[in-house]
Amino acid sequence: MTSTPSRDQLRETAIERLTAADVDAPRLAAEVVLAHALEITRTQLLAGPAGPLTPDQLARAQHDLDRLVNGEPLAYVVGHKEFYDVDLLTDARALIPRPETECLIEHALKVFADRPAPLIADVGTGCGAIAVTLATHLPQAKVIATDLSPEAIELARANAQRLDVAARLDFRVGSLLEPITETLDLLTANLPYIDDKDWPYLARTIRGHEPKMAFIGGPDGLDLVRGLLRDAPRVVRPGSLILLEIGAYHGDFVTEIAQQNFPHARVEIKPDYAGLDRLAVIEI
Ligand SMILES: C[S@@+](CC[C@H](N)C(=O)[O-])C[C@H]1O[C@@H](n2cnc3c(N)ncnc32)[C@H](O)[C@@H]1O
């Protein structure tokens, strides 16, 4: 009869497997995924007694490692991801929130922290990263969260319930601003902005597992931003703010599109922490 490996042995073989499979940061990924499978923290994994695993624990760990080796993103395997200061449920129904989107959150919170009862809409909410995070920080705000994908909206709703803000969120399925008739104080959107032709070059963890509709923005990546800003005059008023996460090479184009639709607005493009154009600030 063969005995199950110890935690240490499993950790070592997991690192070897993930390294061979070209998984990003294989040591970290191995430790995070094993801790998840064993239902302990990473610190407990590293510090705890290195005794043999139960057959159930081993089966769970092997299953999760197989998923990583097959190119599934770590956030889908463990089922959650930290974003700004919240922990969000993540799965294949929606894009995994990215750290560069936190620039938009910071800007919004600076402007709206002291505003009484702002009405906010987040278009293309995905797992609800922007909508839910803003709602947790702005207890006086109401937030409409929309997406073309009903599956993404289900996940966003689960995140709102988990973070206890669901009562102030209004989820709607539809394209761009179609589901919105109200006049907004803040409109946020991180819409798909990858050129169609760049899709084949994205990482396999993205192409094989994240929803394509969360990335593809037409021949120049700007179709959705164009559509949104064309219709946006209907849902904002002087004094409203529009914050858009944009592609790193889209700053000049987005400025031009914003000025066409809002000739009197102040438009500014702000860089992310990597110094790349990332946030369009449109003050109406
Ligand atoms: C880049 S993801 C952003 C997700 C989330 N807001 C975030 O920042 O992590 C873009 C989202 O836009 C949604 N989407 C794509 N086309 C859309 C459309 N025409 N109208 C509304 N949402 C759309 C996708 O389903 C996806 O959830």
The ligand as an ORCA input file, in Angstrom:
! r2SCAN-3c Opt
* xyz 0 1
  C     -13.085     44.600    -19.244
  S     -14.527     43.855    -18.514
  C     -14.689     44.854    -17.056
  C     -15.286     44.159    -15.894
  C     -15.264     44.980    -14.583
  N     -15.956     46.254    -14.761
  C     -13.854     45.252    -14.127
  O     -13.400     46.401    -14.203
  O     -13.186     44.313    -13.663
  C     -15.778     44.474    -19.612
  C     -17.203     44.056    -19.284
  O     -18.060     44.679    -20.259
  C     -19.082     43.765    -20.604
  N     -19.611     44.145    -21.938
  C     -19.169     43.816    -23.170
  N     -19.923     44.398    -24.120
  C     -20.863     45.122    -23.471
  C     -21.949     45.953    -23.884
  N     -22.203     46.166    -25.174
  N     -22.709     46.515    -22.931
  C     -22.482     46.305    -21.613
  N     -21.465     45.533    -21.160
  C     -20.674     44.957    -22.064
  C     -18.431     42.402    -20.562
  O     -19.393     41.385    -20.401
  C     -17.496     42.576    -19.357
  O     -18.131     42.154    -18.168
*
